Amino acid sequence: MNSRESTGGFAPATPRKPATEQFAPVAADYACFSYHAAGPDLAPMLAAGEMTGRERVLDIGSGPGHTALLFAPAAQEVVATDPTEAMLDQGRRLARERGLDNVRFECTGAESLPFPDDSFDRVTSRQSAHHYEDITAAMREVARVLRPGGRFVLIDSVSPEDDAFDGFLNDIELLRDASHVRDYRVSEWAQMFAERGLDLDHLADWDIPLDFDDWVARSRTPKAEVEALRRCIAEASPSVRERFAIDDDCGWSVPVALVVGTWA
């Protein structure tokens, strides 16, 4: 299912927005947003990296650098990349505040990384892959820069395997944020990993509760889309309401997964 072709009749005709345009104005908000800064997936993500202290780590789609800063004390060096310079500025500020001098920040997209082949022992990506405009290119780059024996540690919101749940999730994600591309199913990630010679290990799942007003305020969703989102969520079927834990105030829970790719 292509989420950009499925809006369930709720979505206004909003043009696609580049991620850089979406996130530059809200970079400071993402630097302090509680889930991104201190979510329950951070410690399991670091554990999945199986760090020894000698690794060179690449964090793609780093945003304000929370994942890069998480790995920095356990790594030899971390390179944090993101296409939005304002996000990286927040990461630089946080690194200075924490006294971390082994992290550097580079402005680049995941689809074309300016690094030689076999450059990194670990590649990480947390809550950014659903914005990659060309996921095939991004996965090709991950496999290219990852050294043999390395690990790709990915956390992202994921779509359920059920078509109706998949359609609902991607519809509301796109309504809320016009830079959204797709929340992929774990089965889709497994296929993408296999195409690049990586085995996928599905380690953990979470349902992260979201307050509706905070959710749309953080992305500065336009008023028309906010109203459409309320209708879409309020009119969801009983099975959808149960799967996403929708409450009477349109709060809901987003599925998140931790997967690791290793060389087959």
C-alpha positions in Angstrom: 0.0 0.0 0.0 1.3 3.5 -0.9 0.2 5.8 1.9 0.3 8.7 -0.4 -2.5 7.2 -2.4 -4.7 6.3 0.5 -6.2 8.9 2.7 -9.6 7.4 3.4 -11.4 10.5 2.1 -10.3 12.5 5.1 -7.1 14.3 3.9 -7.1 17.8 2.4 -5.1 18.2 -0.8 -1.9 19.0 1.0 1.3 19.0 -1.2 4.3 16.8 -0.2 6.6 18.7 2.1 10.4 18.0 2.2 11.6 16.9 5.6 14.0 19.8 5.8 11.1 22.2 5.5 9.0 20.3 8.1 11.7 20.0 10.8 13.7 23.2 10.6 11.1 25.3 12.5 10.5 22.6 15.2 14.1 21.5 15.9 14.2 22.9 19.4 10.9 21.2 20.2 12.4 17.8 19.2 15.5 18.4 21.2 13.4 18.4 24.4 10.4 16.2 23.5 10.2 13.5 26.2 9.9 10.4 24.0 12.8 11.4 21.7 15.0 12.5 24.6 14.2 9.7 27.1 12.0 7.1 25.5 11.8 3.5 26.7 13.5 2.2 23.5 16.8 4.0 24.1 18.4 1.6 26.5 17.4 -1.5 24.5 18.7 0.2 21.4 22.1 0.7 22.9 22.2 -2.8 24.2 21.4 -4.1 20.7 24.5 -2.3 19.4 26.7 -4.7 21.4 29.3 -2.0 21.9 32.9 -2.6 23.0 34.1 1.0 23.0 36.1 0.6 19.8 33.3 1.1 17.3 32.9 3.9 14.8 29.1 4.6 14.6 27.1 6.4 12.0 23.7 7.7 13.1 21.5 8.6 10.1 18.4 10.8 10.3 19.9 11.9 13.7 17.6 14.9 14.2 18.7 16.7 17.4 21.2 13.9 18.0 19.6 11.9 20.8 20.7 8.5 19.4 24.2 9.8 18.5 24.6 11.1 22.1 23.3 7.8 23.5 26.0 5.8 21.7 28.9 8.3 22.1 30.0 7.3 25.6 30.2 3.6 24.4 31.9 4.3 21.1 35.3 5.5 19.8 33.6 8.0 17.4 30.1 8.8 16.3 29.1 10.7 13.2 25.6 12.1 13.3 23.9 13.0 9.9 20.7 14.7 9.1 19.4 16.8 6.1 18.2 19.6 8.4 21.0 21.8 9.7 18.8 23.3 12.4 18.3 19.8 13.9 22.1 19.3 13.9 22.6 22.6 15.6 20.5 21.3 18.4 22.6 18.1 18.5 25.8 20.2 18.7 24.4 22.2 21.6 23.4 19.0 23.5 26.9 17.5 22.9 28.6 20.5 24.3 26.3 20.6 27.3 27.2 16.9 28.0 30.9 17.3 27.4 30.9 14.8 24.5 33.8 15.5 22.2 33.8 12.3 20.1 30.6 13.2 18.1 30.6 15.2 14.9 27.6 16.4 12.9 27.3 16.4 9.1 24.4 17.7 7.0 23.4 15.0 4.5 20.5 12.8 3.6 20.4 9.0 4.2 20.0 8.3 0.5 23.5 9.6 -0.4 26.1 9.3 2.3 29.5 11.0 1.8 31.5 8.2 3.3 33.7 5.5 1.8 32.6 1.9 1.7 33.1 -0.2 4.9 33.5 3.0 7.0 31.5 2.1 10.1 31.1 -0.7 12.6 27.5 0.3 13.5 24.8 2.2 11.7 21.9 3.5 13.7 18.5 5.0 12.8 15.8 6.0 15.2 12.4 7.4 14.3 13.6 8.8 10.9 13.2 6.0 8.3 9.6 6.8 7.7 10.7 10.1 6.3 13.3 8.7 3.8 12.2 9.7 0.3 14.0 6.8 -1.3 14.1 3.9 1.2 15.8 1.6 -1.4 18.6 4.1 -1.8 18.9 4.6 2.0 19.2 0.8 2.5 21.8 0.5 -0.2 23.9 3.2 1.5 23.6 1.5 4.9 24.9 -1.7 3.5 27.6 0.1 1.6 29.1 2.0 4.5 28.7 -0.9 7.1 31.8 -3.0 7.6 31.6 -6.8 7.3 30.5 -8.1 10.8 28.9 -4.7 11.6 25.3 -4.1 12.9 22.5 -1.9 11.6 20.3 -1.0 14.6 16.9 0.5 13.6 14.0 1.8 15.6 11.0 3.2 13.8 7.2 3.4 14.0 6.0 0.3 12.2 2.8 -0.5 10.5 0.8 -3.6 11.5 0.6 -6.4 9.0 -3.2 -6.1 8.8 -4.1 -4.0 5.7 -6.8 -2.0 7.5 -4.5 -1.1 10.4 -1.7 -0.3 8.0 -4.0 2.1 6.0 -5.3 3.8 9.1 -1.8 4.4 10.6 -0.3 5.8 7.4 -3.3 7.9 6.7 -3.1 9.7 10.0 0.6 10.0 9.9 0.4 11.7 6.5 -2.4 14.0 7.6 -0.4 15.1 10.6 2.9 15.6 8.8 3.2 16.1 5.0 6.8 15.0 5.0 5.8 11.4 6.1 6.5 8.8 3.5 5.6 5.4 5.1 5.6 3.4 8.3 6.8 0.0 7.0 5.7 -3.4 8.2 8.3 -5.5 9.9 7.8 -8.0 7.1 8.7 -5.2 4.6 11.8 -4.4 6.7 12.8 -8.1 6.6 12.6 -8.1 2.8 14.6 -4.8 2.5 17.3 -6.2 4.8 17.4 -9.5 2.8 17.8 -7.6 -0.5 21.0 -6.0 1.0 22.4 -9.2 2.4 21.3 -8.5 6.0 19.5 -10.9 8.3 16.8 -9.2 10.4 16.5 -9.9 14.1 13.2 -8.5 15.5 14.1 -7.7 19.1 11.4 -5.6 20.7 8.1 -3.8 20.3 6.4 -0.9 22.1 3.1 1.0 21.8 4.0 4.6 22.6 1.0 6.6 23.8 0.5 10.0 22.2 -1.6 12.9 23.4 -3.4 14.3 20.4 -2.9 18.0 21.1 0.8 17.5 21.8 1.2 15.3 18.8 -0.2 17.9 16.3 1.4 20.9 18.1 4.8 19.4 17.8 4.5 19.1 14.0 2.6 22.4 13.7 -0.1 20.6 11.7 -2.4 23.1 9.9 -5.9 23.6 11.3 -7.7 21.9 8.4 -5.6 18.8 8.8 -6.1 18.8 12.6 -9.8 18.9 12.1 -9.6 16.0 9.5 -7.4 14.0 11.9 -10.0 14.4 14.7 -12.7 13.1 12.3 -10.6 10.2 11.1 -9.7 9.1 14.6 -13.1 9.6 16.1 -14.8 7.6 13.3 -12.3 4.7 13.4 -13.8 1.2 13.5 -13.9 -0.6 16.8 -11.1 -2.9 15.8 -8.9 0.1 14.9 -9.8 1.8 18.1 -8.7 -1.2 20.1 -5.5 -1.8 18.1 -4.3 1.8 18.5 -5.7 2.3 22.0 -7.7 5.4 20.9 -9.3 7.3 23.8 -12.2 9.8 23.9 -9.8 12.7 23.4 -8.4 11.2 20.2 -5.2 10.1 22.0 -3.7 7.0 20.6 -0.6 4.7 20.7 1.9 4.3 17.8 3.5 0.9 17.3 7.3 1.0 17.4 9.8 -1.8 16.8 13.5 -2.4 17.3 15.2 -4.5 14.6 18.9 -5.3 14.0 20.5 -6.2 10.7 23.6 -8.3 10.6 25.5 -9.8 7.6 23.9 -13.0 6.4 
